[in-house]
Amino acid sequence: MTTIVFHRQTATMAADRRCVNGYDTICAPVTKIRRLEDGTLVGCAGSVVALQLVCEWLEGEPTGKFDGPEKTDVLIVRPSGDVHMLQDGVMYEIEDDFPVLGSGGDIACGALAAGASAVDAIRIASRFDPFTGDGVNSLVLGQE
């Protein structure tokens, strides 16, 4: 339960920081996006531990299916700008103009389509999705 977006025009990935345990307990804010050594951007919705596991898998030589926690959705943006989604352990390419995932994804997608930045799309989703909030982290592809 989160919201993660990638804004293709500005090459920016953004995610909220809310951590929810079940449907009613909110934990401390967390970081849901990361930059790998090769510059790949990774955003993970699901288990907090899943982001670390996915990053380790991607930094190795990923072959076959990712065998990580269930109910983990991952947005992956390679340095080339290619965007992939990892769902149910299977990775596939995304060609949508506004790649999003998570419980506030539809709201954020609408915001992006209306001209919002990646960070503003997360802020807008935070207003309407109870599982999105507690601030925003963002990373720009190609910047350190």
N, C-alpha and C positions, 0 to 999 in steps of 0.2 A: 504494500500500500504506500505508494509514493508517486512522484511524477518526475520523469526525466525526458528532456527534449534535446534535439540537435537542430540548430539553425544553420542551414546549408550556406546561406549568403554570407554570414559572418563567421562561419566555421566554429560556432560556440556550442558547447554542451553545457547544460545547466540541470540541476536537480535540487529538490527541496531537501530538508534535513530532518524531517519528522521521523521518529522511530516509534512504531506502535506494536505493543505486545497484545495480540488478540484484537479485540474491537474496542477496548475501553481504557487500557493503560498506556500512557505516553511515557516513553523513556527519554533519556538525555538525547539532544540532537546528535546526529551522526553525519559522516561524509559518505556519499553514495557514488561519487565519481572519482576516477583516478586516471593519471597519465602513466603509461608504461614506458620503459626505457627507450623503446623504438618510436615513441611519440603517439602511439595508439591511445585514444580516449575510450574509457570503459565506464559505463553507468549501470548500476545493478539495483534491481528491485527484488525484494524477497528477504532472505536471511542476511543479517549483517555480516556473517562469516562468509557468505557466498561470494562477496566481492573479492576477498582475498583469494579464495579458491579459484575463481574464474581468472583472475590476473595471473596466478601461478600457472594455470593451464595454458593461457594464451602466450605467456613468456617462454614456455617450453615449445615443443613442436606439436601443436594440437592436431590430433588425428582422431577420427571416429567421433563418437558421441561424448559430450561432457557429462561426467558422472558425478554431479554435485547435488546439493539440496533440491528437493522438489519445490515447485512453485517459485522458481527463480527465472526472471526475465532480465536479459542483459542487452544493452545497446552498445555496439562496438563501432568506433569510427577509426579507420586506418589512416596513416599519414597521407595516403593517396586521396583521401576523401571518400573512399568506399565505405558504405554504411551497412552493417550487418546486425541482425537480431539473433539472439540465442534464446530459444524457448524449448522447454522439455529436453534439454541437452543437445538440440540440433541447431546448427548455425545456418542462416540463409541471408542472402543479400536483400536490402531494402532500397527501393527506388523512389519511395514517396517523397514529395517535396518537404514534408514536415514529419520526420521520424520522431515518434513519441512512444512512451510506454508508461504504464502504471494507472492507478485509480483516477488520477486527474488528467490523463492523457488526452481525452476528448476535448476537455476545456482548454488545455494548453495548445492543442492543434488548432482550434478555432482562433485563439489569440494570435498564434503565429501567422495564420492565414490572413488575419486582419492587420498585420504589419508590426506586431509586437516583437521585441527582442526576445532572446532565449530566457534571460533573467526575468523580464516582465511577464512572459508567458507562465513561468513558475509562480510568480507573485499573484497573477490572476487566478490560476488554478487553486492557489492557497485560500483564496476568498470563498470558493464554492465547493471545494472537496475537503471534507473533514480529516482525511488521511494524508493531506499535503500541508506542509507548513514548517514553522520553526526556522525560517531563513532559507537562503539560497547559496549554493556553491556553483561556480562556473569555471570552465577551462576552455581555452581557445586552441584549436588545432594548429600546430606549428610554433607555438610559443611555449616558453618554459615557465 
